[in-house]
Amino acid sequence: EQRHRLQPRQSHARKVFLIILYFTRQIEIYWLIMLFAFLHEFGHLMAGIILKMKVKKISIMPTGFSIEFALTDNDYNKKILNSNILEIKKIIIAFAGPLVNLIIMSVFIILHKNEEIAYNIIYSNFLIAIFNLLPIYPLDGGRILKSIICLNKKRKCAILYTNKISNMTLFFISFLFSILIYYYKNWAIIVILMYLWYIVLKENRICRMKLKLYENLEKL
C-alpha cells in the first residue's frame, strides 16, 4: 500500500509562531493560531474525504496535527495511467486548508463587532494562510505548485522546478526580510527566515536524492 501523507506542516509553523509570540508577549495569539491551524488542517481532511481519499492516520499533538492519506495499489495504477486526476485532488486538498483561513478572515473583516477580538482572529488566520501559501515546498503553496507542474511535465521535472522556485522564493524573501530587519530591528523576522532556510535546505537534500534515483532508474 502506497501512502500520500499530508505532513504536519502546521506543527512546524506553530512552533515558529509560538517562539515568536512568546517572546513578544503575544502568547494569547498563539492559542488562536492553534485553533485556526486546527481548522486549517480540518479543511485538508474534509477535502480529502470529499475526494474519497482514504484517511490512514490522524495524529494530534500539543504542537502538531497531521493527516495521512493512503493510496491502494489500484489508486497507484490509476496514478500511473492518469496522473492528472490525482494531482488535481492534491491541489484541492492542499488549497483547502488556506481557503478555510481566508474564509474566516473575510467573515470577520465584514462582520467584526469587537475590534480587538476581530483583529486577533484576522491576524491569526492571515499568518497561517500567507505562510502556508508561500511557493516553498513542503508548505501548501509548494505542494500546489508541484502538482500544477506535474499536470504538464514529468514528475522528475516537477521535483526539479519546484525545488528551484522554492530556492528563488527563499532568496527573494531573504532580501525583503533583510530590509525589514534593518529598519524595524525585529528579531521575530529572523526566526521566520531561519525556519524557511531550514525547510528549504532540508528539501534540497531530498530533491538531490530523488533526482539521483531518477537518473539511476533511467540508466536501467
Secondary structure, DSSP 8 states (H G I E B T S, - for coil): -EEEEE--HHHHHHHHHHHHHHHTT-HHHHHHHHHHHHHHHHHHHHHHHHTT-EEEEEEEETTEEEEEEEE-HHHHHHHHH-HHHHHHHHHHHHHHHHHHHHHHHHHHHHH--SHHHHHHHHHHHHHHHHHHHSS-TTSHHHHHHHHHHHHHS-HHHHHHHHHHHHHHHHHHHHHHHHHHHHHH--HHHHHHHHHHHHHHHHHHHHHHHHHHHHHHHHH-
